Amino acid sequence: MSSQRRQIIFVWNYVQWGGAQMYFIAIIKQAKPDWDVVVILPRNSSPDMIGFLKQLNVRYEFLELAIDASAAPSIAQKLSRQWKRIRSELEVNRYLRKFDLRENILHIETAPWQSWILLASLSRRGANIFLTMHNFMPRTSKLREAIWKARMQFVSRLPGMHIIASNRDTKNRMKGWVSAAFWENVTVAHTAIDPTQIDAARLTSEEASTIRRRHSIPDNKTVVLAVGQFVDRKGRWVFLEASAEVLKSDSDVYFVWLTPKLPDADDRAHIDSYGINSSFKIVLSETLGCERLDVLKFFNIAHIFALPSYIEGLPIALLEAMAIGVPAISTNVFAIPEAVRHMETGLLIEAGDARQLADSIIMLKKDHALRQRLSESGRAFVVENFDERDAARKCLDAYMECFADGR
């Protein structure tokens, strides 16, 4: 094997894509000169995601089954979701039998406290397993937490198991949930931006105006942009409630949410209930163009970026907006304060506080000097501290340590 290029196998078994996949892409860019790369993902994945892989000229293969990541309010729905997860993980386990997991790297996107049986099976086959944790597990009942903690302790003792934390907060919260020796060896490789792509994405005010007009977004109003899946944990209803509050006193503001998946009929009806449809627009990311750069250029439409999340690691869209130079508002949760320092690199609010978000938007709209200062300081901080090339190299170094014995 020493005379051949080793292989990195990236796997995820859900169709939604986001920061986790952008994290993988950052690694792939740096790995391609020295490694063979294959990506395994569900067949009905987003065309956006497939397009990104094609741009990188990366080999990809399809799983037939995917987990259900949607909300499950009823017992029947919870049981159905669990059954889908079990079937999907069985398929992943079978599919990976075609690869030599001892001599290569498997980087899988999964929740270790849920997928512990799959991880144990792969470990028994001698796999070099990596998984990235972007945020710590959600709060739940004491009984469930005790079960999850026992599973995490078990997973951390599996041969060949490695966890990479995409921010310091996640590693810190993991302490006590994994073995002490394992915790010490957890690599922190931050979610980060591609500086070259960011520079190419920054547009002049005239070019930004052209994009606004192309998407029927008013060019004479202050535009507030959110980016990400239109889901509860991203604070979608807080964003809309704050939008309605802002519009009560200032009609010269327009709100946009960029997402990889449009809301369903129930969500659409809920959106309508806020009465802001003439000042709010949802944009589907695949309509922007076939390249990742097209998505990043769209960020230039915004005068303010707002992401009122309840649960986050360190969201890539937030870092990208800041790096492009859009002053940002986000929540004081998990790893977000690692990038957003209140009144220094952006504004921090409390999760769920629509009034505070509305006040922050109004303050930035009215205070041009503050908006300009946060634009410049936020961009400088992200570009200096969150370079995806550095993060990817940390991951690649961690991969190579698996072969330090000269196998």
N, C-alpha and C positions, 0 to 999 in steps of 0.2 A: 504493500500500500504506500510505502514511503516515496516511490517514484511517480505516484499518481496524484492528481489533484483531489483533495478531499471534498466532500459534499456537505452543504448545509440544506436541510429540509425544513422549510417553514410550513406550519400547519395551523389552520383554524377551521372550525366547523360551524360557523354562523355566517349569515349572508350580509348582515349590516357591516359596514366598514367605517373606520374612523381613525383616531389617533394611534391605536394599536397597529394598524396596517401601515400607517405612515412611518411608524417606528421601525417596522420590518424593512420598509423600502430604503430608509436611511442606511441600515446595515447592508442591504443588498448592493447598494451603490459602491460601498467601500470593499465589499467582499468579492465582487465579480472578477477582478484581475487575478485572484489567487485561489478562488474556490469555484466549484460547480454549484449552482443554486437551482433548487426546484421548490415551487410553491404549490401546496395542496390546499384547495378551498372548495366550498360547495358549488355545484354546477350552476345554480340559479343566482350566483353572486352578481352584484351590481356591475353594469357595463363600465362604470367609472373605474372600478378596481381592476377589471380585466384590461382596460385601456392603459392604466399605469404600468401593469406588468409587461404589456406589449411594448411600451415605450422603452422599458429597460431591457428588452430582448431576453426576458427570463422565461424559462420553461415552467409551465404550470399544468397541473393535472386536477381532475375534478372528483370530489366525493359526491355520492348520490343523495346522502342524507344530511340534514342540518338540524341543529338544536333550535328550539323556539324561544326567542329572547323577549317575547311580548309579555305584558302583564298577565297574571293568572289569578284573578280575584276569587274564583270558586275552587272548591276541593277537586272537582272533576277536571278543571283546567290545569290545576297544579299536577295532578296525577298524569294527565296527558303530556304535559311538558317534561316531566321526569322520564316518562317512557321514551319520548323522542330523544332525550339526552342520552339515555342508555343505549338505544339503537345506534345513534350517531357515533358514540364512543366505541362501540363494538366494531363499526365499520372502519373507523380510524385505526384501531388496533390491527384489524385484518389487512387493511390497505398497506400499512407500514411494513408488513412482512416481506415485501419485495425489495426493501432497502437493507443495506448492511449498517445497522445502527451502532455497531461497536466501533467501526472505523470512520464514522462520520458524525455530524452534529444534527440533533433534532431540536429545533426551537418551536415550541408549541404554545399557542395562545389558548389558555384554559384557566379555570379557577381551581387551584390545587385542593381546596377544601371540599370541592364537589367531585372532582375527577381523580380522586386518590387511587381508585382501583385501576383505572387506565394507566396512570403514572407508575403504579407498582408493577403492572404487567410489562410495560416497556422497560422498566429498570431490570426486571428479571432476564430480559433478553440482552442485557448489556448495553443499553442505549446511553449515549451522552445527552442527557435531557436538559434543556434550558427552557425556562418560561419567564416572561416579564410580568411583574406586578406593577400596575400603573396607579392603583390606589388600594388601600386596605379594605378588607371585607366589610360589607354593610353591617350596621347594628341590627341585632335580632334578639331573640329571647335568650335568657341565661342558659337554658338547657341546650339550645342549638349552638350557642357560642362554645359551650363545653365540648360538644361533639366536634365542631369545626376545629377547635384548638387541638384536640386529640389527633385529628386527621392531619393537621399541619405538622404536628410533632412527628407523626409517622412518615409523612412525605419527606421531611427534612433529613431523615435518616436513611433514605433510600440510596443505594449506590448509584452514582452517575447523575444525581439530581443537583441542579443549580438554579438559583433564582436571581434574576437581575431586577433591581428596583429602578424605576424610571424617574425617581425623585427621592430626596432625603426623607421626606415625611413618611413615605411608604416603608422604607427600611426601619425608621424609628418605631413605627407602630407595630412592626413585625416582631420586635423584641419580646421574648417570652412566649411567643407562639410557635417558634421553631427552636431547635437545639441551639445552645449557646455557640458552639463551634460553627454551626452552619450560619448563624446570624453574622458572625464576624467575617465570613467569606462572601456575604451577599455584595455583589458589585452594584454601585450606583452609577448608572449611565443615563443621564437626563434625556427626557423628551427634548428635542431640539429642532432648530430650523436649518435649512440649506441656504447659507449666505449668498451663494452665487445665484440661486433661483430667486431669492428675495430681491436682490439687486435688479434682476431682470424684470421682476414684477412691479417695481415701483414706477408709477406713471406721473406724467405732468397733470396739472389741473384740467387742461384741455382734453387730454386722453381720458381722464376719469369722467368728465362730462359726457363724452361720447358713449361710454359704457352705460351711464345712467339713462341716457336717451334711448339706447338700444333696448333696454329692458323696461322702458316706460316708468322709470323712477324720476321724480321731479328733480330738476337741476337747480332749483332756486330755494331748496329747503335743506335744513340740517338733517343728514341721513344717519340714523343709528342702526348699526348692523350687528346681528348675532349669527354665529356659524356653528353648525353641529346637527346632530340628530334632533328632530323636533319631539323630545320626550320629556317626561316629568323631571328627571334628575338634572336636566340642563336648565331648569327653571323657566320653562316655556310660558306658563301661566303668570308667573311673576313678571316676565318681560311684557306680556300683553296688558296686565293690570297697570304696570308702570307707564306703558304707552298711553293708555286711556287717561291716566292722571296728568301726564305731560300735555296732552292735547286739550285738556280742559282750559289750560291757561295760555297755551302757545300752539297755534295751528301750523306754524312754519317748521314742523318736524315731521320726518317720514321714517317709518320703521321697516326694516327688511330682515328676514330670517333665511339664510342660505342653508339648505339641507340636502342630504343624498336621497331622501325618501319623502314624498308628499304625505301630508296627514290624511287619515281616513275620514269617512263621512261624519262619524261622531265627533272627531276632533275639529273638523271643519265647522260643525254646528256650534261647538264651544267657542271657537274663534269668532264666529259671527256675533255671539252674545256680548262681546266687548264693544261693539258698535264702532269699530275703528277701521273698517275695511277700506275706506277711501284713503287711509294713511298708513296702511300696512300691506306688505306683499311677501309672499313666500316664493323663493326662487329655488328651483331644482338644480343641483350642481351639474348634472349631466347636460343641461341646456347651455352651459357656458362655453363648451368646447371640448375637444378630445384630449387635451393635455392638462397636467397638473398646473402648469403655469397659467392657463386660462382661469382656473379657479382663484389662484392667488391674485391675479390682476383685478379680479372683481372686488377684492377687499378695498381697492382705492375709491370705490363709490362712497365710502363711509367717512364721516367727520368724527364719529364716535363709535367705538366698539363696546358692546355690552354682552356679558355672558354671566347671568345670575344663577350659576349652578348650585345644586345642593350637594352633589357628590362628584368629585373630580380627582384625577391625579394632577397632572400638569398639562392642561389641554393644548394641543399643538396649534389649534386655530387661534387661541389667545396669543401664543408666542409669535405666530406669523403676523397677526394684525399689529402687534407692538413693533415687530421688526420692520414692517412696511412703513410705520410711522403714524398709525392710527391710535390716538389716546384711548386707553382702555379702562373699563369699569368691570370688576368681577368680585367674587365673593371671598370672604375670609375663611375658606375651608381647605382642608387637606394641604396640597402642595402649591396652591395658587399664590400664597404669599412669598414663595421662593422666587417668583418673578415680579409680582405686583407688590410694590412697597407703597403704602398709602401716602399720597401727595408727593411721592418721589418719582416713581416710575408708572404710576397709574392711581386709580381710586379703588378702595376696598369697601364693600358693604357687607351687611350680614345676610346670610341666605334666607330667602323667603320674605324679605322686606321690600315690598314694591314701592312704598313711599320713599324709602332711602334711595332706591334706584332712580325713581323719577326726579328727586331733588338733585342727584348727582348729574343726571343728564342735563337738567336745566342749568346747573352751575357751569358745566363745561360749555354749553351752548352760549351762555352769556359772557363767560370769561375767556376771551380769545388768548390772552397771555398765558393763562394756566393750560389751556388746550395745547398751545404751541410748546410749552415747557415739558409737559408730560409726553407729547409726541416725540420730542428729541431725546429726553432722558430714557424713556421706555425703549426706544429703538436702540440706543447705545448700549443699554444694559443687556438686552437680549442678544444682540449681535456679539457682544464680548463674552457672554457667559453660557450661551446655549447654542453651540455649533454642533450640528449633527455629525460632522466628521470626527470630532473628539469622542462623542458618545459611541459611535459605531466602532471606533478603534478599541474602546474599552471592551465592547462585546466580543470583538474578534480576538483580542488578547485572552479573554476568559475562555473562548472556544479552544484556543491553542494549548492552554494549560491542561486540557484533557489528554493531550498527546505528549506531555512533557517527559514521559518515561521512554519516549522513542519508539512507540509501537508502530 
